[in-house]
Every structure is written in structure tokens, then in C-alpha cells.
Amino acid sequence: MHRSKIGLSMSHLDEFGQIVQCQRHRGVYKEEGRYADADPLYKRALATWKKALGPDHPDVAQSLNNLADLYLAQGRYADAEPLYKRALASTPEQKGSTHSS
């Protein structure tokens, strides 16, 4: 689909490219237990998705879930729980809408 049809600007496309690069690094950092290195990358991805797509987009919910998973891996349960709840609350099922494929 052409980018103008989905409302993406060149700056959004640049940001998405940066997210892809961050995803590669943050996954490696998480697997290696380098949580301090991974944390800002997860937060950056979340902020970028939220800015570009709005707070209720499924990719934002996935980013919230990913950050919560990082916190869970560190035993930071009190930090993970509200992120999981926010991610779950933004799903169509929780909002009462139905999705047709």
C-alpha cells in the first residue's frame, strides 16, 4: 500500500526504520541479560509507535507488552504489571469491539 494511503510521512518511515534497528539490538541485549542497554530501546520503540500511530494502536499495545516482558525478566513485577494491564486494556476484545478478518 502506498504510504500516503495509510497516512505515513517520510519522518514516520524513518522512525520505523530506526525501530527495526532497535529491535535487533534490544533482543540481543535482553537475551544476554544486558537489561540496562535494552531498556531505553524498548522505551524508544514504545514512544515512537505511540507518536506515529496513537495510543490505542495494536503496535503500541505490543510495545507495552514487550517492555513489560523485559521488566518481568528482571523480576521487576511491580513495573511490569501496569504495562501488561495497559496493553490488555487497549485490545479490541477488551474495548468491546469485534474484529472481522
C-alpha positions as CSV (number, residue, x, y, z in Angstrom):
1,M,0.0,0.0,0.0
2,H,1.3,3.4,-0.9
3,R,2.4,5.4,2.2
4,S,0.1,8.3,1.5
5,K,-2.9,6.0,1.7
6,I,-2.0,4.9,5.2
7,G,-1.1,8.4,6.4
8,L,2.6,7.9,6.9
9,S,5.1,10.7,6.4
10,M,8.8,10.2,5.5
11,S,9.7,11.0,9.0
12,H,7.4,8.2,10.3
13,L,9.1,5.8,7.8
14,D,12.5,6.9,9.1
15,E,11.3,6.3,12.7
16,F,10.0,2.9,11.8
17,G,13.4,2.0,10.2
18,Q,15.1,3.1,13.4
19,I,12.7,0.9,15.4
20,V,13.7,-2.1,13.3
21,Q,17.3,-1.5,14.1
22,C,16.5,-1.0,17.8
23,Q,14.5,-4.3,17.8
24,R,17.6,-6.2,16.6
25,H,19.8,-4.8,19.3
26,R,17.2,-4.9,22.2
27,G,16.5,-8.6,21.6
28,V,20.2,-9.4,21.7
29,Y,20.7,-7.3,24.8
30,K,17.7,-9.0,26.6
31,E,19.0,-12.4,25.7
32,E,22.4,-11.5,27.0
33,G,20.9,-10.1,30.2
34,R,22.0,-6.6,29.3
35,Y,18.8,-5.1,30.6
36,A,20.2,-1.6,31.2
37,D,21.1,-1.5,27.5
38,A,17.8,-2.9,26.3
39,D,15.5,-0.7,28.4
40,P,16.0,2.6,26.6
41,L,15.5,0.8,23.2
42,Y,12.2,-0.7,24.4
43,K,11.1,2.7,25.6
44,R,12.1,4.4,22.4
45,A,10.1,1.9,20.3
46,L,7.1,2.5,22.5
47,A,7.3,6.3,22.3
48,T,7.8,6.1,18.5
49,W,4.8,3.8,17.9
50,K,2.7,5.9,20.3
51,K,3.6,9.2,18.5
52,A,3.2,7.8,15.0
53,L,0.1,5.6,15.5
54,G,-1.7,6.8,18.5
55,P,-2.0,5.3,22.0
56,D,-4.7,2.7,21.0
57,H,-2.9,1.1,18.1
58,P,-2.1,-2.7,18.4
59,D,1.6,-2.0,17.8
60,V,1.6,0.3,20.8
61,A,-0.1,-2.5,22.9
62,Q,2.6,-4.9,21.6
63,S,5.3,-2.4,22.6
64,L,3.8,-2.1,26.1
65,N,3.8,-5.9,26.3
66,N,7.4,-6.1,25.2
67,L,8.6,-3.6,27.8
68,A,6.6,-5.5,30.4
69,D,8.3,-8.7,29.4
70,L,11.7,-7.0,29.8
71,Y,10.7,-6.0,33.3
72,L,9.4,-9.4,34.1
73,A,12.7,-11.0,33.0
74,Q,14.4,-8.7,35.6
75,G,12.0,-9.6,38.4
76,R,10.5,-6.1,38.2
77,Y,7.0,-7.3,38.7
78,A,5.6,-4.0,40.1
79,D,6.8,-2.2,36.9
80,A,5.6,-5.0,34.6
81,E,2.0,-5.3,35.8
82,P,0.7,-1.9,34.9
83,L,2.2,-2.2,31.4
84,Y,0.5,-5.6,30.9
85,K,-2.8,-4.1,32.1
86,R,-2.5,-1.1,29.7
87,A,-1.6,-3.4,26.8
88,L,-4.5,-5.7,27.5
89,A,-6.9,-2.8,28.0
90,S,-6.2,-1.5,24.5
91,T,-7.1,-4.7,22.7
92,P,-10.3,-4.7,20.7
93,E,-11.7,-7.6,22.8
94,Q,-11.3,-5.5,26.0
95,K,-12.9,-2.5,24.3
96,G,-15.9,-4.5,23.3
97,S,-15.4,-4.3,19.6
98,T,-15.2,-7.2,17.3
99,H,-12.6,-7.6,14.6
100,S,-13.5,-9.3,11.3
101,S,-10.8,-10.8,9.1
